[in-house]
Amino acid sequence: MTTTRRPLGSLSVSPLCLGGNVFGWTADEAESFAVLDAYVTGGGNFIDTADAYSAWVPGNKGGESETVIGDWLAARGNRDDVVIATKVGAHPDLKGLSADTIKKAVEGSLRRLRTDHIDLYYTHYDDESLEVGEFLTVLDDLVRAGKVREIAASNISARRLEEALTFSEREGLARYVAVQPQYNLVSRDTYEGELADVVARHGLGAVPYYALASGFLTGKYRPGTDVDSARSGEAAAYLATERGVRVLAALDAVAAAHGAEVATVALAWLAARPTVTAPIASARTTAQLPALLAVQGLRLSAEELTSLDEASA
């Protein structure tokens, strides 16, 4: 199956990015391979991970997700058909963005991913102990060496993003082409405003994480329900807010009008936002994928988008 692609720097990506945080955590290798296969069959080509995934799990040390993805790429022989994004700076043994840290981290990621290049390499968190030029110079070296195709930033302030883009332009270095902010219908101020303005002004793409608010925006969390999920506590907290209840009601109405899943509508709202290239959503099982992939074909009307805007304000 083919689907519409969206430009992200020199890359061409599907309008749904598959989150790899669950691989090696709540999804074992067999489940992960099945999800990856179904995602690609469903038209997706954009996979997001990080060298720190999933270091928070007892017994894991970080890199588990990259290893699963690398083994899948090797088994399927499809490296050139997918866009792989990973991140540097949050691995327990390689924190921050010093030159040495980045150089060691990228080699580890390349080895685990079983590839000679990373398509999109994010600074996982900004390292404000450093001037932006210190890590941008190293990232530019990686691009020139062919180890990285494009660079991006996750969890960065508007001020530092502006500084980074200005430095890259002035020095003729690789520049960030994307940002990965927390952004969804119940978390809008984490992106909208100054950060989104910088992204728009410089023509970057946003690739939002927590696109479904830890599962809350799938609609499976309702008053009186008990959901078996590693993230149920975070999601259930939104039910306690007036906005959370309003958003669910608005999502239900739009979903009913389209005969669509609530999750699909939540992702479609995000995909339609100015500057958003592709929201990130993860699936622990193949059964969770169809509702996510359906965003590729769902277009909401101006009235529907407005109703969701107002409910989430």
HELIX and SHEET records of a PDB file:
HELIX    1   1 GLU A   29  THR A   41  1                                  13    
HELIX    2   2 GLU A   64  ARG A   76  1                                  13    
HELIX    3   3 ARG A   79  ASP A   81  5                                   3    
HELIX    4   4 ALA A   99  LEU A  113  1                                  15    
HELIX    5   5 VAL A  132  ARG A  144  1                                  13    
HELIX    6   6 ALA A  158  GLU A  171  1                                  14    
HELIX    7   7 GLU A  194  HIS A  202  1                                   9    
HELIX    8   8 ALA A  213  THR A  218  5                                   6    
HELIX    9   9 SER A  232  LEU A  239  1                                   8    
HELIX   10  10 GLU A  242  HIS A  258  1                                  17    
HELIX   11  11 VAL A  262  ALA A  271  1                                  10    
HELIX   12  12 THR A  286  GLN A  288  5                                   3    
HELIX   13  13 LEU A  289  LEU A  293  1                                   5    
HELIX   14  14 ALA A  294  GLY A  297  5                                   4    
HELIX   15  15 ALA A  302  SER A  312  1                                  11    
SHEET    1   A 2 ARG A   6  LEU A   8  0                                        
SHEET    2   A 2 LEU A  11  VAL A  13 -1                                        
SHEET    1   B 8 GLY A 205  ALA A 206  0                                        
SHEET    2   B 8 TYR A 176  GLN A 180  1                                        
SHEET    3   B 8 VAL A 148  SER A 154  1                                        
SHEET    4   B 8 ILE A 118  THR A 123  1                                        
SHEET    5   B 8 VAL A  83  VAL A  88  1                                        
SHEET    6   B 8 PHE A  46  ASP A  48  1                                        
SHEET    7   B 8 CYS A  17  GLY A  19  1                                        
SHEET    8   B 8 ILE A 280  ALA A 281  1                                        
SHEET    1   C 2 ALA A  90  HIS A  91  0                                        
SHEET    2   C 2 LEU A  94  LYS A  95 -1                                        
END                                                                             
